[in-house]
């Protein structure tokens, strides 16, 4: 590496549509944040869905011009495997031109093997908790509720997928964990702490910002949930706690997101309460957040839900489980409960309903630190992880030489 103290040459491999929804949006923002932090980036996406920052070199693997391989036609797992194979071939010709390789799950196995052979350090993104833990946790909760996951659901038990991901875990120099909860799920599975690197995801402050209008402290609370309404997100816990709290008497619980049909049917009696409004998928989430007092996310398992930082950016106070992966501190700028602890969650809703001074104190403290969790800040933290990984790799090489 010729300029370790000045720039890091990163090969960023992403097997999906960079800049589309969900993790594709996360990866796109991550690339832009890294560019802003000063990384020298060569990006291999499966497909480039929208442009990245100027100066970032992009070479798609599954598209050329207007021609592209269809993920639906080929199948997502096969498309990711093809991307992985192409990247593994390309890096053979890049020895000496890149310092570290950033990979994503299910599209990294061959790349990691080739990088190990060539002596190039690698990091593997962990956008969710340990996959075996996540599948087990969701399955147990579904069984408790008497529900079954739809066939092919991303959290349905899949031994072949697990084997592949766990081999990727083994081969990567370090696993990138966006929350302490993700770290814990790997430690509990026996992974060494030095294998796990903490970084963060961010939010776009140009889109998610607080309202300039003063809040009416006399009106009822507005509590908001945003996301796919699935068992893993704990919407059932949110509803139960809301209806047990006096906040439901004059407040409103907004649910913005599409429900899995069986899950919605299971929750139908609670969803019919006059204080609950099911909005479905929405394109005005920032405005909903600005009009809400609370963002709730009582997840059973997560990586680090972007919506929590976006909610903070809009001025919402977070009511989250410890598994939500939110960047916050209990009673400092948010209220955090143990997974499934409906009694604690009910107390938290009630406390903010009855004590508006507490609500405003938490909100002010939260807004005071949101510059630390933007995508630009996240890019700087990730770049620091790269530097640490390279330093560790160099130290090991010296020890082996001695």
N, C-alpha and C positions, 0 to 999 in steps of 0.2 A: 504494500500500500504506500503510495508516494506522498500522500498529503493527509495523514491520519488526523492531524490537529486542525486541519482547515476544512476538508470536505470528505465525505464518504461516498464511494461509488456503489450504488445500490441497484441490484436487479430485483425488481418487484414483480412477482409472478402471481396473477389472479386468474383463475380458470373460468370465471363467469363474465357477465356483461358489465364491465366497469362503468359505473354511473347510473345503473338502473336502480331498482328498489332494494330495500332491506340491506343485506350484507354488501351488495353491489354499490349502494350509496356510501356505506361505511368505508369501503376500500377506496372509492373515488375521493372522498374527503381526506382520507389518510394520505393518499398520494399528493394532493394539493397542500396539505399541512407539512409534509416532508419537504416539498419543494420550497415552501415559504421559509422553512427552518434552515435551508441551505444544502440539502442533500443533492447529489448528482444522480439523477434517476433515469434508469432504463426500465421501462414498464412493458411487460408481456401480458396483456389481458387476453382472455378468450376473444372477446369482442369489445371495442370501444363504443359505449353507448352515448357518451357526451364528452366534449373536449376537456382536457386537463390543463393545468397551468402552463403558460408559455415556458419553453426551455426544457420541458420534460419529453424525453424521447420515448415514443410509443411504437411497438411492433406487435400487432395482434397475431394470435396463433390460429384462430378459427375464422378469420375473415380477411379478404383481400378486395379492396375497393368496395363495390356494392355487393359482392358475393360473400356469403357467410354460411357456415354450417348451422343448421337448425338444431337447437338444444332439444326441442320437443320431438323432432323426428328421430334424432340419434339417441336421445335419452341423456339426461343430465349427467349421470355417472360416467357414461361412455365418453361424452364430450369433455368432461374434466380429465379423464384418463388420457385422451388424445392430446389435450393441451399439455398435460404433464410430460408426455413422451416428446413432444415437439420442443418444449423448453429444455428438457434434459439433453437433447441433441444440440441445441443452440449454444448452451453454456460450454460445451467442449471447445468452441472457438473463441471463448471470451476469457480464458485464463489470463490473468494479469491485467484485465480491464475492469474487473468488478471486485469489490472487497467483501460483500455480504449479499446473501440471497434471502429475500422475504417471501415466504410461501403461505398458501391457504389450504385448509383441509380438503381432502379427497381429490386434490389436484397437485400433489406434491411428492408422491412416493418415489418415482423415478428421478425427479429433480434432486431430491435429498440424497439418494444413493450416488448419483453422479457427482454432486457437490462434495460429498464425503471422500470419494475417491480422488478428487482433484484438490482436496484440502481447502475448500472454500467454506467459511462459516455460514450457518443458516439459522433462520428463525422461522417458527411456524405460528401463524395467527391462531388464537383460540377465541373465536367470537362467542362461544358459549362455554358452559361448564364442561368438565370431563364427560365425554359422550356416554360412556357406560353408566355413570352416575345419573346423567340427565334422563336417559331412557328408563332406568329403573325407577327414578323418582316420579316421572310422569305416569308410568304404568301403574304404580302403587296407588297414586291419587285417583286415576281413572277407575281402578277396581273399587276403591273406597266409595266413589260416587255412583258406581254401577254403570259406567260408560265404557265404550270401546273406541279406540282411535280408528279413524278411517284407514282403509288399506293404503299402504305406501306413504303414510304420514311421516314427516321428517323425524318425529320422536318415537315412532313405532320401533320395536326391537328388531334389529337387523344385524346378525352375527357377522356377515361378510363385511358390512360397512364398518363395524366395530374393529374387526381385525386389521383392516386397512388403516383406519385412523390411528390405532394404537401402534402400528408399525411406523407411521409418520411421527408420532410422538417420540418413539425411540431414536429415530435417525436424526431429528433436528438438534442443532446445537443448543437451542433454548426455545421454550414455549412462551409465547407472548400472552400474558394474562391481563385483561382489562379491568379486573376487580379483585379484591381480596377474597371474595366468595369463590371465584374461579380457581385461585391459588389453593384454597382450602380443599376443593374437590379433588385436586391432583395430589396434594399432600396426603389426603385420606386414602388415596389409592396406592401410596407408597413411592411416589416420585420424589426425588431429591429437591430440596429447596433451591439449590444453585442452578437447577435445570429450568426454573420458573422465573420469568422476568415480568415485573409489573409495569404496565404503561396505562394509558387511558384513551378513551374515545372522547370526542368533543361535540360541540354544537355550533351552528352557524349564527353568529350574533347579528348578522344583517337581516335575518329572517325571524329569529326568536329573540324578542326584546320586550320589555315591560311596557304597559300602557302609560301614557302621560296623564290620563284622567284619574282623579282621586277616587278612592274606593269608599263605598257606603258601608260603614262598619255596622249599621243597624239591620241590614238585610240578612236573609238567611244565607248559610254557607252554600257555595257552589263547589262541588267536588267532581273532578274529571278523571276518567280512565281513557287512555288512548292506546290502541294496539289491537292485534288479532285477539278476539275473545275466545281463548282456548283454555283448557284446564290448567296448563303450566303457568298461565298468567295470574291465576288466583282470583278471577272475577267473582267466583262464588263466595270467597272470603270477604271481598269488598262489599258485596251486597248484604251479606249477613251482618257484618259490623255496622254498616250504614243504617240498616233497619232496626238495629238494637240501640242505636244512639238517638238522643233527642233531636239531633241535627236534621233528621228526616221529616220533622214536623213542619218546618218552614223553609227547609233548604232544598237543593236540587242535586241529584247525582246524574251526571252526563256520561254516557258510555259511547265513545266514538270508535267504532271498529266492527268488522264483520264477525258474526258468531258461527262457530261450527253448529250445524242444525241440531244435533242430539244434545249438545251442551245447552243451547238456548231453550230447548224443550224442558230440560231438567230444571232450569232456573226460572221457568215461566212464572210461577207464583210470585217470586220476589220481583221479577221485572215488571209485573203489573202494578206495583205500588205507585201511587200518583206522584211521588217525589223522584221517581226514576224515569229517565228519558233515554231510550235507545236510539242513537243517531245514525247507526250504520257507518260505512266508510265515509270519511270527510276529507275535503281538500282545503279546509279553512282551519286546520289544527292550531296554527299560531294565534289566530283570533280567539278560538275557544280557550286556549291557555291564558291569554291576557284577561279574559272575562271570568276566569275561575280562581278560587282561593287556594284549592288543594289539587295536587296531582297524586293519584293513588296508584300503586303498583305492588300488590301483595304476592309477588311471584313465588312459585315453588322452586324454580331454577331459571337462571339467566346467565348471560355473559356480563354485559353491562349495558342495560337498555338505554339507547340514545334518547328516548323520550323523557327520561328523568332529567338529563342535563338541559334538554330543550325546554322542559317545563320550568326549571330553575331560571333559565334565561328570560322567560316571560313573566316571572314573578310569582309562580306557584310555590307553595310550601309542599315539600315532599312527604307523603305518608307511604313508606315502602317497607318491604320485608328485607331481611338481611341478605336474601338471595337475589335481590333485584340488581345488584351490582352498581347501585347509585353512588356517585361521588358526593358524599354528605356525611354529617356527624349528628348522631342522636342528641336532641335537646340543644344543639348549637345552631344548626341551620335546617333541621328536618326532624321527623319523628320516625324511628326505625323499630320494627317488631320482629320477633322470631317467626319463622315460616309456620303458617297455620294457626297462629295465636290470635284468634278472633277476639278474645277478651281484651288483650292489649290494644288491638287495632280499634276496637270500640271505644276504649278509654281515650285513645289519641284523637279520634274524630270528635268525641264529646268535649275534650279539653279545648280544641280549637273553636268549637261551637260556643262554648261558654266563656272563654277567655280570649277576646279579640286582641288584647295587648300581647299575649303570647304569639298569636298568629302573626302580628305585625313585627314582633321582634325576630322571629324565625325568618320571615320574609326579607327583612332588611339585612340580616346576617347572610342569607343565601345570596342575595343580589350583590353583596359586597365582594364576593369571591368568584363570581362567574367569569371574570377575565382569565382565571386560571384553568378553565375547562373548555376553552374554545378549541376548534380544530387546529388553529395555529399553535396554541400551547401544547396540544396533543402531539403535533409533529415534532416539536422540540424535545418532548419527553421520549418519543420513540427513537429519535436520533441519538439521544443519550444512551438508550438501551443498546443500539448498534455499537456505539463506541465501547461500552462495557463488555459486550460480547467479543469484539475484536481484541480488546486488551486481555481478556481471559484466555482466548485462544492463543495469543502470542506468548503469554506466560507459560501455558502448558507446553508449547513447542520448545521453549527455552529449557524447561525442566526435563523434557524427554531427551533433548540434545545433550544435556549434562549427564 
